[in-house]
């Protein structure tokens, strides 16, 4: 089984975070630079939602925007991880847990890979 940061959108999330830390990019600009032809709205919205609400370590986002559904799914997933820190999650297991807290589509679309990759690298912080 792949580690979360080894999935396409997990890797993009980590690369975007590195751009934020090294180059002082905004979260949106960092994501756009890291995505390299794999543009997809759901994982991007998940990443930006986490940035916007202070869930990513050492990321200050002064551009407060409305949180999308995908951002809310990511935030809910992060909250679940913090609530049950000793639980090991796959993307599917975490998505199921998110579904117990909120209405959501049948399958995740990369959002959980973003959250889990950030968790694996200890970049998530409790807001």
N, C-alpha and C positions, 0 to 999 in steps of 0.2 A: 504494500500500500504506500502510495506517495505521501510524503510529509506535506502539510498544508502549504508551506512556502515553496514547494516544488510544483504546485499546480500553476497553471498559466496566470490566474488572477491573484493568487497568493504571491507569486514572484513579482508581479506588477505592483502590488501593494507595498512590498518591501522596497522595491526600486524607487517608487514614488516617495516613500518616507525618507530614504537616503538622499534623494534630491532636495527634499524640504530641509533636512538637517545640514547638508553640505552647501547648498546654493541659495538657501533662504527663499525658495520658491513658495508660492502660495500652494495650498493643497490641490487646487484645480489645475494649475499650471504643471505641477509635479506629476499628477496623474496623466495629463495629456502628453507629457514628454516620455513617460515610462511605458505607456500602453503600446506604442509601436505597431500599429496596424491591427490591434485586437480590440478596437473600440467597441464597447458594449455598455449600455447605460446602467444596468443593474449593479455590477461590481463597483463602477465609478461612484454611483449614488451611495452605495454602502460605505465606501472609503470616505467620501466627503461628509456624510452624516456623522461618522465617528469623529472626524476632524472638527466639524462644526460644533459638536457638543462636548469637546474636551476629553474624549476617550483615548486619544493617542498621545503617548508620552512625548514631551518636548515639542508639541505642535500647538502653536497659538494661532488661532484663526479669528481674526478680528472681523471677518466678513460673515456675519451671522445671516444665514439664509433659511428659508423654510425647509424643513426636513421632509424628504420624499418617503414614500412607502419603503423603498429599499434601504434608505438610511435608518428608518425605524426598525426594520428587520435586523439590521446589523447591531443597532443599539440594544435591542431586546436580546440578541444572541450574546453580546458582551455582558449584559446584566446577568444572564443565566450562568455564564462562565464564572462570574464573580460570586454568584450565589452558591454555586457548587464547584468550588475550585479543585476538588480531588477527583472529579469525574473526567474521564477521557472521552473526548468527542470526535466523531467523524463529521464530515459536512452533513451527511444525511441525518445522523442522530441529533445534531444541533438544530437542523432545520425542523425536525419533528418537534423538538422542545420549543422552538419559536412558535410553531403552530398551536401549541397548547396555550400560549399566552396571547396570540393575536391571529386574526384571519390573514391568510397568506396563500399564494398560489400552491399548486400541488408539488412542484419541484423548485429547488433553489436554482439560481441562475448565476452562480459565481460569488454571491454575497457571503456565503459561509466560508468559502476559501479565503476571502479577504480577512475576515474576522479571525479565523484559526491561524493564518500565517502570522498575523500581528501578535496573537497570543503566544505562539510558539517562540517568537523572538523577544517576548516580554515587553512589547511595545504598548499593550493595552493597559490603561489605567482606569481605576474606578472614578467616575465623575461624581 
